[in-house]
């Protein structure tokens, strides 16, 4: 069952507005907020931002923007 928009916003507020993008082997934080009629998704660790009419659209756009950014500017490999 899919969440309604107001339920998704409540879930985001419950967790402080933070979601996480799983980019294969690394996860990045995502902050989602609403500006007028659009949702804005930001990845503060990378600096990428995107927007959409729904939370899903904003996050999908952010995932693509982050993927493209990391293709051009890869992060160093994490050491264990």
C-alpha positions as CSV (number, residue, x, y, z in Angstrom):
1,X,0.0,0.0,0.0
2,X,1.4,3.4,-1.0
3,X,1.6,6.3,1.4
4,X,-0.4,9.4,0.7
5,X,1.6,12.6,0.3
6,X,0.7,13.9,3.8
7,X,1.7,10.5,5.3
8,X,5.1,10.7,3.5
9,X,5.7,14.2,4.9
10,X,4.8,12.9,8.4
11,X,7.3,10.0,8.0
12,X,10.0,12.5,6.9
13,X,9.2,14.8,9.8
14,X,9.4,11.8,12.2
15,X,12.9,11.0,11.0
16,X,14.0,14.7,10.9
17,X,13.5,15.0,7.1
18,X,16.4,12.7,6.3
19,X,16.3,9.8,3.9
20,X,19.2,7.9,2.4
21,X,20.1,7.2,-1.2
22,X,21.8,3.8,-1.7
23,X,24.2,4.3,-4.6
24,X,25.2,0.6,-4.9
25,X,27.9,0.4,-2.2
26,X,27.6,3.8,-0.5
27,X,24.6,5.5,1.1
28,X,24.1,9.3,1.1
29,X,21.7,11.4,3.2
30,X,18.8,13.1,1.5
31,X,16.9,16.1,2.9
32,X,13.5,16.7,1.4
33,X,11.5,19.9,1.9
34,X,8.6,21.6,0.2
35,X,8.8,25.0,-1.5
36,X,5.5,26.3,-2.7
37,X,4.2,23.7,-5.2
38,X,7.4,21.6,-5.5
39,X,9.4,19.2,-3.3
40,X,13.2,19.8,-3.2
41,X,15.6,16.9,-2.5
42,X,19.2,17.7,-1.5
43,X,22.2,15.4,-0.9
44,X,24.3,17.5,1.4
45,X,27.3,15.2,1.3
46,X,27.6,15.5,-2.5
47,X,26.0,18.9,-3.0
48,X,23.4,17.8,-5.6
49,X,19.8,19.1,-5.6
50,X,16.7,18.3,-7.6
51,X,13.0,19.0,-7.4
52,X,9.7,17.4,-8.4
53,X,6.0,17.7,-8.1
54,X,6.0,14.7,-5.8
55,X,8.5,13.4,-3.2
56,X,9.2,10.4,-5.4
57,X,10.0,12.6,-8.4
58,X,12.3,14.8,-6.4
59,X,14.2,11.8,-5.0
60,X,14.4,10.1,-8.4
61,X,15.8,13.2,-10.0
62,X,18.3,13.6,-7.1
63,X,19.4,10.0,-7.5
64,X,20.1,10.6,-11.2
65,X,21.8,13.9,-10.6
66,X,24.0,12.3,-7.9
67,X,24.8,9.4,-10.2
68,X,25.9,11.7,-13.0
69,X,27.9,13.9,-10.7
70,X,29.8,10.9,-9.3
71,X,30.5,9.6,-12.8
72,X,32.4,12.9,-13.4
73,X,33.8,13.4,-9.9
74,X,34.2,10.0,-8.3
75,X,34.7,9.9,-4.5
76,X,37.8,8.2,-3.2
77,X,37.4,4.6,-2.2
78,X,36.6,4.1,1.4
79,X,39.3,2.3,3.4
80,X,38.3,-0.3,6.0
